[in-house]
Amino acid sequence: ERKEIKVEKKILQILQEVRHDVEFEKETKLIDDGILDSFDIISIVSGLNEEFEIEITADELEPENFNALSAIVSLVESMR
């Protein structure tokens, strides 16, 4: 559990570097509501790939993987 908290904090940090104006802990429709645009997603994916040494591919770029912080954490966890 401790490792997951660390991962979530790191992901939150990456998200906030890209968009410091968004409350990622509260939002659950980041993509569906157009809060994040494609450039934001590219920046986030790049940050996640670098930080966690994973390779998020086009197949994973589904809205449900990026609509909420918890979904992004699950995606990263599943790829580690």
Biopython code that builds the backbone (N, CA, C, O; Angstrom):
import numpy as np
from Bio.PDB.StructureBuilder import StructureBuilder

atoms = [
    (1, "GLU", "N", (0.832, -1.203, 0.000)),
    (1, "GLU", "CA", (0.000, 0.000, 0.000)),
    (1, "GLU", "C", (0.871, 1.259, 0.000)),
    (1, "GLU", "O", (0.555, 2.246, -0.665)),
    (2, "ARG", "N", (1.947, 1.210, 0.741)),
    (2, "ARG", "CA", (2.829, 2.365, 0.825)),
    (2, "ARG", "C", (3.407, 2.748, -0.536)),
    (2, "ARG", "O", (3.524, 3.927, -0.870)),
    (3, "LYS", "N", (3.763, 1.731, -1.307)),
    (3, "LYS", "CA", (4.322, 1.965, -2.634)),
    (3, "LYS", "C", (3.293, 2.662, -3.536)),
    (3, "LYS", "O", (3.634, 3.554, -4.313)),
    (4, "GLU", "N", (2.034, 2.238, -3.417)),
    (4, "GLU", "CA", (0.977, 2.840, -4.234)),
    (4, "GLU", "C", (0.795, 4.318, -3.910)),
    (4, "GLU", "O", (0.579, 5.134, -4.806)),
    (5, "ILE", "N", (0.882, 4.659, -2.630)),
    (5, "ILE", "CA", (0.743, 6.059, -2.226)),
    (5, "ILE", "C", (1.876, 6.883, -2.840)),
    (5, "ILE", "O", (1.660, 8.001, -3.310)),
    (6, "LYS", "N", (3.068, 6.324, -2.830)),
    (6, "LYS", "CA", (4.227, 6.993, -3.401)),
    (6, "LYS", "C", (4.025, 7.203, -4.914)),
    (6, "LYS", "O", (4.320, 8.273, -5.447)),
    (7, "VAL", "N", (3.520, 6.168, -5.585)),
    (7, "VAL", "CA", (3.258, 6.247, -7.019)),
    (7, "VAL", "C", (2.216, 7.330, -7.299)),
    (7, "VAL", "O", (2.383, 8.137, -8.214)),
    (8, "GLU", "N", (1.146, 7.344, -6.513)),
    (8, "GLU", "CA", (0.086, 8.335, -6.707)),
    (8, "GLU", "C", (0.617, 9.756, -6.515)),
    (8, "GLU", "O", (0.280, 10.658, -7.282)),
    (9, "LYS", "N", (1.441, 9.949, -5.494)),
    (9, "LYS", "CA", (2.016, 11.281, -5.248)),
    (9, "LYS", "C", (2.885, 11.727, -6.416)),
    (9, "LYS", "O", (2.842, 12.888, -6.825)),
    (10, "LYS", "N", (3.666, 10.808, -6.945)),
    (10, "LYS", "CA", (4.552, 11.108, -8.073)),
    (10, "LYS", "C", (3.720, 11.466, -9.304)),
    (10, "LYS", "O", (4.033, 12.418, -10.019)),
    (11, "ILE", "N", (2.663, 10.698, -9.542)),
    (11, "ILE", "CA", (1.788, 10.961, -10.687)),
    (11, "ILE", "C", (1.116, 12.323, -10.525)),
    (11, "ILE", "O", (1.032, 13.100, -11.477)),
    (12, "LEU", "N", (0.643, 12.603, -9.325)),
    (12, "LEU", "CA", (0.002, 13.884, -9.044)),
    (12, "LEU", "C", (0.965, 15.034, -9.321)),
    (12, "LEU", "O", (0.578, 16.067, -9.869)),
    (13, "GLN", "N", (2.207, 14.841, -8.938)),
    (13, "GLN", "CA", (3.245, 15.851, -9.182)),
    (13, "GLN", "C", (3.400, 16.106, -10.687)),
    (13, "GLN", "O", (3.476, 17.256, -11.121)),
    (14, "ILE", "N", (3.444, 15.033, -11.473)),
    (14, "ILE", "CA", (3.566, 15.152, -12.932)),
    (14, "ILE", "C", (2.353, 15.887, -13.496)),
    (14, "ILE", "O", (2.494, 16.783, -14.329)),
    (15, "LEU", "N", (1.158, 15.502, -13.036)),
    (15, "LEU", "CA", (-0.072, 16.143, -13.511)),
    (15, "LEU", "C", (-0.076, 17.634, -13.182)),
    (15, "LEU", "O", (-0.449, 18.460, -14.014)),
    (16, "GLN", "N", (0.339, 17.967, -11.972)),
    (16, "GLN", "CA", (0.331, 19.364, -11.549)),
    (16, "GLN", "C", (1.377, 20.198, -12.271)),
    (16, "GLN", "O", (1.198, 21.403, -12.446)),
    (17, "GLU", "N", (2.473, 19.565, -12.693)),
    (17, "GLU", "CA", (3.463, 20.290, -13.491)),
    (17, "GLU", "C", (2.877, 20.676, -14.838)),
    (17, "GLU", "O", (3.183, 21.740, -15.377)),
    (18, "VAL", "N", (2.028, 19.800, -15.381)),
    (18, "VAL", "CA", (1.411, 20.058, -16.682)),
    (18, "VAL", "C", (0.259, 21.062, -16.539)),
    (18, "VAL", "O", (0.152, 22.009, -17.318)),
    (19, "ARG", "N", (-0.599, 20.846, -15.538)),
    (19, "ARG", "CA", (-1.759, 21.718, -15.325)),
    (19, "ARG", "C", (-1.941, 22.007, -13.841)),
    (19, "ARG", "O", (-2.652, 21.284, -13.142)),
    (20, "HIS", "N", (-1.303, 23.057, -13.369)),
    (20, "HIS", "CA", (-1.383, 23.397, -11.942)),
    (20, "HIS", "C", (-2.731, 23.984, -11.550)),
    (20, "HIS", "O", (-3.013, 24.153, -10.363)),
    (21, "ASP", "N", (-3.566, 24.297, -12.536)),
    (21, "ASP", "CA", (-4.873, 24.902, -12.267)),
    (21, "ASP", "C", (-5.996, 23.881, -12.080)),
    (21, "ASP", "O", (-7.137, 24.265, -11.822)),
    (22, "VAL", "N", (-5.692, 22.590, -12.206)),
    (22, "VAL", "CA", (-6.724, 21.549, -12.126)),
    (22, "VAL", "C", (-6.640, 20.825, -10.786)),
    (22, "VAL", "O", (-5.547, 20.511, -10.315)),
    (23, "GLU", "N", (-7.786, 20.561, -10.177)),
    (23, "GLU", "CA", (-7.833, 19.795, -8.928)),
    (23, "GLU", "C", (-7.962, 18.312, -9.274)),
    (23, "GLU", "O", (-9.065, 17.769, -9.335)),
    (24, "PHE", "N", (-6.831, 17.676, -9.494)),
    (24, "PHE", "CA", (-6.828, 16.293, -9.973)),
    (24, "PHE", "C", (-7.433, 15.301, -8.982)),
    (24, "PHE", "O", (-7.942, 14.255, -9.386)),
    (25, "GLU", "N", (-7.381, 15.623, -7.682)),
    (25, "GLU", "CA", (-7.953, 14.712, -6.699)),
    (25, "GLU", "C", (-9.481, 14.674, -6.773)),
    (25, "GLU", "O", (-10.104, 13.712, -6.324)),
    (26, "LYS", "N", (-10.078, 15.716, -7.338)),
    (26, "LYS", "CA", (-11.545, 15.807, -7.383)),
    (26, "LYS", "C", (-12.134, 15.451, -8.739)),
    (26, "LYS", "O", (-13.239, 14.914, -8.811)),
    (27, "GLU", "N", (-11.415, 15.742, -9.807)),
    (27, "GLU", "CA", (-11.952, 15.545, -11.157)),
    (27, "GLU", "C", (-12.030, 14.065, -11.539)),
    (27, "GLU", "O", (-11.117, 13.290, -11.256)),
    (28, "THR", "N", (-13.133, 13.690, -12.182)),
    (28, "THR", "CA", (-13.284, 12.307, -12.642)),
    (28, "THR", "C", (-13.593, 12.240, -14.141)),
    (28, "THR", "O", (-13.791, 11.158, -14.693)),
    (29, "LYS", "N", (-13.632, 13.396, -14.785)),
    (29, "LYS", "CA", (-13.900, 13.424, -16.225)),
    (29, "LYS", "C", (-12.929, 14.376, -16.919)),
    (29, "LYS", "O", (-13.332, 15.266, -17.668)),
    (30, "LEU", "N", (-11.644, 14.166, -16.652)),
    (30, "LEU", "CA", (-10.606, 15.044, -17.203)),
    (30, "LEU", "C", (-10.655, 15.115, -18.726)),
    (30, "LEU", "O", (-10.455, 16.178, -19.313)),
    (31, "ILE", "N", (-10.921, 13.979, -19.355)),
    (31, "ILE", "CA", (-10.986, 13.928, -20.819)),
    (31, "ILE", "C", (-12.399, 14.253, -21.286)),
    (31, "ILE", "O", (-12.594, 15.109, -22.149)),
    (32, "ASP", "N", (-13.386, 13.563, -20.709)),
    (32, "ASP", "CA", (-14.780, 13.724, -21.144)),
    (32, "ASP", "C", (-15.257, 15.169, -21.044)),
    (32, "ASP", "O", (-16.035, 15.621, -21.885)),
    (33, "ASP", "N", (-14.803, 15.895, -20.030)),
    (33, "ASP", "CA", (-15.209, 17.291, -19.870)),
    (33, "ASP", "C", (-14.252, 18.265, -20.562)),
    (33, "ASP", "O", (-14.424, 19.480, -20.463)),
    (34, "GLY", "N", (-13.249, 17.736, -21.260)),
    (34, "GLY", "CA", (-12.327, 18.596, -22.001)),
    (34, "GLY", "C", (-11.390, 19.414, -21.122)),
    (34, "GLY", "O", (-10.877, 20.449, -21.546)),
    (35, "ILE", "N", (-11.170, 18.948, -19.900)),
    (35, "ILE", "CA", (-10.275, 19.662, -18.980)),
    (35, "ILE", "C", (-8.831, 19.527, -19.470)),
    (35, "ILE", "O", (-8.060, 20.487, -19.436)),
    (36, "LEU", "N", (-8.484, 18.341, -19.919)),
    (36, "LEU", "CA", (-7.157, 18.109, -20.501)),
    (36, "LEU", "C", (-7.294, 18.042, -22.015)),
    (36, "LEU", "O", (-8.197, 17.382, -22.527)),
    (37, "ASP", "N", (-6.411, 18.715, -22.728)),
    (37, "ASP", "CA", (-6.418, 18.603, -24.188)),
    (37, "ASP", "C", (-5.319, 17.635, -24.631)),
    (37, "ASP", "O", (-4.586, 17.096, -23.802)),
    (38, "SER", "N", (-5.213, 17.425, -25.919)),
    (38, "SER", "CA", (-4.262, 16.429, -26.422)),
    (38, "SER", "C", (-2.820, 16.790, -26.073)),
    (38, "SER", "O", (-2.003, 15.906, -25.817)),
    (39, "PHE", "N", (-2.510, 18.073, -26.063)),
    (39, "PHE", "CA", (-1.148, 18.486, -25.702)),
    (39, "PHE", "C", (-0.856, 18.153, -24.239)),
    (39, "PHE", "O", (0.240, 17.706, -23.903)),
    (40, "ASP", "N", (-1.858, 18.377, -23.364)),
    (40, "ASP", "CA", (-1.697, 18.024, -21.947)),
    (40, "ASP", "C", (-1.417, 16.529, -21.813)),
    (40, "ASP", "O", (-0.530, 16.115, -21.066)),
    (41, "ILE", "N", (-2.184, 15.729, -22.547)),
    (41, "ILE", "CA", (-2.032, 14.269, -22.466)),
    (41, "ILE", "C", (-0.642, 13.851, -22.928)),
    (41, "ILE", "O", (-0.002, 13.015, -22.290)),
    (42, "ILE", "N", (-0.178, 14.419, -24.017)),
    (42, "ILE", "CA", (1.167, 14.093, -24.519)),
    (42, "ILE", "C", (2.214, 14.427, -23.456)),
    (42, "ILE", "O", (3.130, 13.641, -23.216)),
    (43, "SER", "N", (2.079, 15.582, -22.826)),
    (43, "SER", "CA", (3.022, 15.987, -21.776)),
    (43, "SER", "C", (2.960, 15.045, -20.580)),
    (43, "SER", "O", (3.990, 14.673, -20.016)),
    (44, "ILE", "N", (1.750, 14.666, -20.201)),
    (44, "ILE", "CA", (1.564, 13.758, -19.060)),
    (44, "ILE", "C", (2.155, 12.381, -19.368)),
    (44, "ILE", "O", (2.891, 11.821, -18.556)),
    (45, "VAL", "N", (1.830, 11.842, -20.542)),
    (45, "VAL", "CA", (2.341, 10.526, -20.944)),
    (45, "VAL", "C", (3.863, 10.532, -20.977)),
    (45, "VAL", "O", (4.508, 9.593, -20.512)),
    (46, "SER", "N", (4.427, 11.599, -21.531)),
    (46, "SER", "CA", (5.877, 11.725, -21.588)),
    (46, "SER", "C", (6.469, 11.704, -20.177)),
    (46, "SER", "O", (7.456, 11.014, -19.922)),
    (47, "GLY", "N", (5.867, 12.455, -19.275)),
    (47, "GLY", "CA", (6.328, 12.494, -17.886)),
    (47, "GLY", "C", (6.202, 11.144, -17.193)),
    (47, "GLY", "O", (7.099, 10.727, -16.459)),
    (48, "LEU", "N", (5.091, 10.467, -17.428)),
    (48, "LEU", "CA", (4.872, 9.144, -16.815)),
    (48, "LEU", "C", (5.869, 8.123, -17.357)),
    (48, "LEU", "O", (6.449, 7.346, -16.598)),
    (49, "ASN", "N", (6.062, 8.130, -18.679)),
    (49, "ASN", "CA", (7.000, 7.191, -19.298)),
    (49, "ASN", "C", (8.402, 7.369, -18.726)),
    (49, "ASN", "O", (9.093, 6.398, -18.418)),
    (50, "GLU", "N", (8.799, 8.613, -18.591)),
    (50, "GLU", "CA", (10.131, 8.924, -18.087)),
    (50, "GLU", "C", (10.272, 8.556, -16.603)),
    (50, "GLU", "O", (11.231, 7.893, -16.209)),
    (51, "GLU", "N", (9.319, 8.986, -15.802)),
    (51, "GLU", "CA", (9.376, 8.781, -14.353)),
    (51, "GLU", "C", (9.334, 7.304, -13.967)),
    (51, "GLU", "O", (10.078, 6.864, -13.091)),
    (52, "PHE", "N", (8.464, 6.547, -14.625)),
    (52, "PHE", "CA", (8.242, 5.153, -14.219)),
    (52, "PHE", "C", (8.895, 4.140, -15.153)),
    (52, "PHE", "O", (8.734, 2.931, -14.986)),
    (53, "GLU", "N", (9.638, 4.653, -16.144)),
    (53, "GLU", "CA", (10.319, 3.787, -17.115)),
    (53, "GLU", "C", (9.354, 2.781, -17.721)),
    (53, "GLU", "O", (9.610, 1.577, -17.744)),
    (54, "ILE", "N", (8.228, 3.313, -18.214)),
    (54, "ILE", "CA", (7.228, 2.490, -18.891)),
    (54, "ILE", "C", (7.038, 3.053, -20.290)),
    (54, "ILE", "O", (7.625, 4.080, -20.633)),
    (55, "GLU", "N", (6.234, 2.400, -21.087)),
    (55, "GLU", "CA", (5.961, 2.844, -22.447)),
    (55, "GLU", "C", (4.449, 2.836, -22.658)),
    (55, "GLU", "O", (3.870, 1.812, -23.020)),
    (56, "ILE", "N", (3.819, 3.981, -22.430)),
    (56, "ILE", "CA", (2.384, 4.098, -22.680)),
    (56, "ILE", "C", (2.222, 4.297, -24.183)),
    (56, "ILE", "O", (2.727, 5.265, -24.750)),
    (57, "THR", "N", (1.511, 3.368, -24.821)),
    (57, "THR", "CA", (1.358, 3.400, -26.275)),
    (57, "THR", "C", (0.010, 4.005, -26.653)),
    (57, "THR", "O", (-0.816, 4.304, -25.791)),
    (58, "ALA", "N", (-0.195, 4.179, -27.946)),
    (58, "ALA", "CA", (-1.452, 4.740, -28.458)),
    (58, "ALA", "C", (-2.654, 3.917, -27.994)),
    (58, "ALA", "O", (-3.731, 4.465, -27.755)),
    (59, "ASP", "N", (-2.468, 2.600, -27.867)),
    (59, "ASP", "CA", (-3.565, 1.725, -27.421)),
    (59, "ASP", "C", (-4.075, 2.095, -26.035)),
    (59, "ASP", "O", (-5.259, 1.924, -25.743)),
    (60, "GLU", "N", (-3.195, 2.597, -25.186)),
    (60, "GLU", "CA", (-3.588, 2.947, -23.816)),
    (60, "GLU", "C", (-4.177, 4.351, -23.718)),
    (60, "GLU", "O", (-4.678, 4.741, -22.663)),
    (61, "LEU", "N", (-4.119, 5.111, -24.810)),
    (61, "LEU", "CA", (-4.606, 6.495, -24.767)),
    (61, "LEU", "C", (-6.132, 6.571, -24.882)),
    (61, "LEU", "O", (-6.674, 7.332, -25.682)),
    (62, "GLU", "N", (-6.796, 5.776, -24.075)),
    (62, "GLU", "CA", (-8.257, 5.774, -24.023)),
    (62, "GLU", "C", (-8.705, 6.748, -22.942)),
    (62, "GLU", "O", (-8.046, 6.867, -21.909)),
    (63, "PRO", "N", (-9.818, 7.449, -23.163)),
    (63, "PRO", "CA", (-10.299, 8.391, -22.142)),
    (63, "PRO", "C", (-10.423, 7.764, -20.753)),
    (63, "PRO", "O", (-10.083, 8.400, -19.756)),
    (64, "GLU", "N", (-10.907, 6.523, -20.682)),
    (64, "GLU", "CA", (-11.087, 5.910, -19.356)),
    (64, "GLU", "C", (-9.774, 5.732, -18.600)),
    (64, "GLU", "O", (-9.792, 5.602, -17.376)),
    (65, "ASN", "N", (-8.653, 5.722, -19.281)),
    (65, "ASN", "CA", (-7.347, 5.621, -18.612)),
    (65, "ASN", "C", (-6.854, 6.968, -18.088)),
    (65, "ASN", "O", (-5.922, 7.020, -17.286)),
    (66, "PHE", "N", (-7.476, 8.051, -18.537)),
    (66, "PHE", "CA", (-6.982, 9.388, -18.173)),
    (66, "PHE", "C", (-8.051, 10.317, -17.606)),
    (66, "PHE", "O", (-7.780, 11.496, -17.378)),
    (67, "ASN", "N", (-9.259, 9.808, -17.374)),
    (67, "ASN", "CA", (-10.337, 10.653, -16.854)),
    (67, "ASN", "C", (-10.142, 11.060, -15.398)),
    (67, "ASN", "O", (-10.645, 12.096, -14.963)),
    (68, "ALA", "N", (-9.406, 10.235, -14.643)),
    (68, "ALA", "CA", (-9.253, 10.506, -13.206)),
    (68, "ALA", "C", (-7.865, 10.090, -12.745)),
    (68, "ALA", "O", (-7.215, 9.241, -13.354)),
    (69, "LEU", "N", (-7.432, 10.706, -11.661)),
    (69, "LEU", "CA", (-6.137, 10.358, -11.058)),
    (69, "LEU", "C", (-6.064, 8.859, -10.776)),
    (69, "LEU", "O", (-5.053, 8.220, -11.069)),
    (70, "SER", "N", (-7.127, 8.298, -10.212)),
    (70, "SER", "CA", (-7.130, 6.867, -9.871)),
    (70, "SER", "C", (-6.941, 5.994, -11.111)),
    (70, "SER", "O", (-6.276, 4.961, -11.048)),
    (71, "ALA", "N", (-7.524, 6.407, -12.232)),
    (71, "ALA", "CA", (-7.386, 5.651, -13.480)),
    (71, "ALA", "C", (-5.951, 5.698, -13.992)),
    (71, "ALA", "O", (-5.435, 4.703, -14.501)),
    (72, "ILE", "N", (-5.315, 6.846, -13.858)),
    (72, "ILE", "CA", (-3.924, 7.000, -14.297)),
    (72, "ILE", "C", (-3.009, 6.155, -13.401)),
    (72, "ILE", "O", (-2.076, 5.515, -13.884)),
    (73, "VAL", "N", (-3.285, 6.162, -12.095)),
    (73, "VAL", "CA", (-2.511, 5.336, -11.156)),
    (73, "VAL", "C", (-2.652, 3.859, -11.539)),
    (73, "VAL", "O", (-1.661, 3.130, -11.578)),
    (74, "SER", "N", (-3.882, 3.420, -11.820)),
    (74, "SER", "CA", (-4.109, 2.018, -12.212)),
    (74, "SER", "C", (-3.363, 1.665, -13.488)),
    (74, "SER", "O", (-2.773, 0.590, -13.591)),
    (75, "LEU", "N", (-3.390, 2.574, -14.461)),
    (75, "LEU", "CA", (-2.684, 2.347, -15.720)),
    (75, "LEU", "C", (-1.187, 2.167, -15.470)),
    (75, "LEU", "O", (-0.577, 1.214, -15.954)),
    (76, "VAL", "N", (-0.610, 3.088, -14.715)),
    (76, "VAL", "CA", (0.831, 3.025, -14.428)),
    (76, "VAL", "C", (1.164, 1.754, -13.654)),
    (76, "VAL", "O", (2.138, 1.071, -13.973)),
    (77, "GLU", "N", (0.368, 1.433, -12.643)),
    (77, "GLU", "CA", (0.605, 0.208, -11.846)),
    (77, "GLU", "C", (0.586, -1.039, -12.726)),
    (77, "GLU", "O", (1.402, -1.946, -12.564)),
    (78, "SER", "N", (-0.366, -1.064, -13.664)),
    (78, "SER", "CA", (-0.508, -2.259, -14.506)),
    (78, "SER", "C", (0.662, -2.416, -15.480)),
    (78, "SER", "O", (0.890, -3.504, -16.008)),
    (79, "MET", "N", (1.390, -1.347, -15.714)),
    (79, "MET", "CA", (2.495, -1.389, -16.680)),
    (79, "MET", "C", (3.868, -1.545, -16.022)),
    (79, "MET", "O", (4.877, -1.690, -16.712)),
    (80, "ARG", "N", (3.902, -1.516, -14.697)),
    (80, "ARG", "CA", (5.194, -1.565, -14.028)),
    (80, "ARG", "C", (5.659, -2.991, -13.812)),
    (80, "ARG", "O", (6.735, -3.212, -13.258)),
]
sb = StructureBuilder()
sb.init_structure("model")
sb.init_model(0)
sb.init_chain("A")
sb.init_seg("    ")
for serial, (resi, resn, name, xyz) in enumerate(atoms, 1):
    if name == "N":
        sb.init_residue(resn, " ", resi, " ")
    sb.init_atom(name, np.array(xyz, "f"), 0.0, 1.0, " ", f" {name:<3s}", serial, name[0])
structure = sb.get_structure()
